[in-house]
Structures are given as structure tokens and as C-alpha cells.
């Protein structure tokens, strides 16, 4: 009888120890994943926010130049020379209740350097139409506008605080993809606010 009680006690202790170890391990994995996702999300948010601020500043400068009657691509060329990920720039402004495109700049040399053509951007726009009014509610929108299998593109759009202007840029995804390409214990995916994989 005493032997049976000892065996039952040992079995119970082993079961409890295994359960505790397993639950601790799962809790560690969940905490580790949450920390990893939080870190990468902060990096993506910082990149997108910084780029959105640059774009909004550019749009303000471009609109001011247009208001003075100047038709120059100098602000656009300056921004593109400062950021190698940018492929195109466009500004949309309120005209009555609707937004309309007032400026677009595409540098063929920049596109050729990454093995793209202006037609690739047009094809992307046809496959993924841009809705400027939708950006007003979200303020910053990052979308996957790639044309599989060869053309990888993201579109970043930002609205001004007063909602009078939206600026848009097609960008190369390389910098963001590098955040997800590092060796990790878990596989990460970048998704937009609607849960679509970017």
C-alpha cells in the first residue's frame, strides 16, 4: 500500500512538473513572439511615418511653387535624390468636395535603374486603382500594388492634417522587406489595416 501511494505521488509530481514546464515554455514563446512583432511593427511605423512626413513637406513646397506660378520639378528631384526607394510622386488637392491630381512626377532614369518602366507604374495603377478620398480618413495608407511575378511595388499615401491635400508615392519594397528577411524563430508578414498581406 505504501509503495502504491509513493508511486502515485511520484507520478503526480512528474505530471505537475511537466505541465508547469510546458505552460512556462508556451508563455515564453507567446511573450517572445509579441516582443518580436512589436519591435518590427515599430520599425515599420517609424519608416512609414518618416517617409509620410517627407512626402507631405514636398507636397506643401510643390503646391506653394505652383501657387506662385512656378512649374518646376526641382522639389521632386531633390526628394528623389534623397531617398532611393521613391519611384514616383504625385499631389492631389481639394477642388470643391473632391480631390484631383495636380502634380505627378516620374523619373525614367530612376525607373530604369531598378529595371522598371513608366508603363509598369501605369499597369500597377490600373490593377490597383488609387482612391485619394479614402486616405483622408486614415491619414497614412501603405498598400501592396505589386504586379506579380516581376514588379514589386508599395504605394504610400499621406493626407495633410487639414484634409486639403494628399500626396502619393510608389516605392520600392526593399527596405521594408529587409526588416522581415532577417533570420528569426518565427515567420513574420506585413499586413495593412484590413489584414491584407503587403
N, C-alpha and C positions, 0 to 999 in steps of 0.2 A: 504493500500500500504506500509506504513512504517513497519507494522507488518510482511509483507511478506519479505521485504528487511532484517529485523532483523533475521528472521528465516533462510533465505538463507545464511546470513553472519555467523550465528552460525553453520549451517550445514557445511559450507566451512571450518571454523576454526577447527571443530571436525574432519573432514576428513583429513585436513593437519596435525593436531596433531597426529592422528592415523598412518598416513603414515610415519611421521617422527620417531615415536616411533618404528614402525615395521622395518624400514630400519636401525635404530640405533641398534636394537636388532640383526638383521641379521649380521650387520657389526661386532658386538661384538662376535657373535658365530663364524664367519669366522676367526676373529683375534685370538680367544681363541683356535680354532682347529689348526690354523697354528702354534701357540706358542707351543701347546702340541706336535704336530708332530715333530716340530723342536727339542724340548728337547729330546724326545725319540730317534729320529734319531741320535742326537749327542752322546747319551749314547751307542747305538748300534755300531756306528762307532768307538767310543773310545774303546769299548770292543774288537771288531774285529781287530782293528789296533794294540792294545797292544798284543793280542794273536798272530797275524801275526809276530810281531817283535820277540817274544819269539821263535816262530817256525823257523824263519829264522836264529836266533842265534844258535839254536840247530842244524839246518842243516849244518851250517858252521863248528861247532865243530865236528859233526859226520863225515863230509867229510874230515876234517883235520886229524882226528884219522884214518880214512880209508886210507888216503894218506901215513900215517906213518906205515901202515900195522897192525894197531890195530883193532881187531874185538871185540868191547866191547859195551854192552848195557847201560853202566853207564850214558852217557849223556841223553839217552831216559828215563831211570828210574828216573833220577834226575828231568827232566821236568815233568813227570807224577806225581811224588810225590809233586811237587809244584803247580799243577793245577788239581783239582779233576774232571774237566769237560772233560779232554782229554781221549780218549779211544784207539787211535792208532796213530802211527807216521810213515810217510814214506818220503823218499827223492828221487827226480827224478833229474838226471843231464844230461846235454847236452852230447851226444855222436854222433859227426858229426852233421848233421842237425836235428836229432831227440832227444827227451828226453827219457831216460829209467830209470826205477826204480832201484836204487842202494841199498836201505835200507828200511826195513819195521820192525816195532816192534809193537806187540800187547801183552798186559799183561793179561793173562787169569784170574788172581786174580782180577784185576780191573773190567773186564767184568762181572765176577761172582757177584761182589759186587753190580752191578746195574742190575742184572738178565738178562745178555746178554751172548752170546757165540760167539766165533770166527766165527762160521757159519753164525750168524746174520750179521756180517760185510761183509762177502763174498756175502751173498744174497743181501745185500744193494748195493754192488759194481756191481753185475750183473744187478740189476734193474735200477741202476743209474750209468752207466759207467763214469769213470773219464777220461777227456781229458786234459792232462798236458799242451799241446801246447796252449789251449785256455786261460790258466791262464796267459801266458806271456803278452798278450795284456791288461788284466785288472789289473794285479799285485796282487789283493786280491779278491778272489771269495768265497762267502758264499752260500752254496746250501742246500736245504732240500733233504736229502737222506733217509727219514724215510720209514719204511715198515709197513703200516697200518695193523691192528689197534694197534699192541702192541709195535713196536720198533720205538721210536722217535730218530732220528739222524740228525745232521747237519754235513756238510763237509766244512772245512775251508782250502783253498789252497792259498799259497802266493808265488810269484816269486821274486827272488833276483833282485836287480837293474840292474845287467848286463845281466839278462836273461839266465844265465848258470845253474840255479838251481831252482827247485820248491819243496816246502815242503807242505805236506798234513796231515791233521788230521781229523778223525771222532770225533765229540764232542757231549756231551750231551746237549740238548737244554734248560735245566732247568734254567740256569742263564739268558739267553735272554728272556725266556718265563715269568720270574718273572717281567720283565720290562713292559710286556703287560697285566699282570694279576691284576695289581693294580686297585682299583675301579676308574672309570673315567666317565665323562659325555658322552664321545664318545667311540666307539669301534675301536681299532687300529689293524692293521695287518702288519706283517713284510713281505716285498716283496723284491725280488732281482732286479738286474738292468734290467731284461727283464720283470718285472711286475708279476713274479710268486710268489705266496704266500709261505713263508717259514714256 
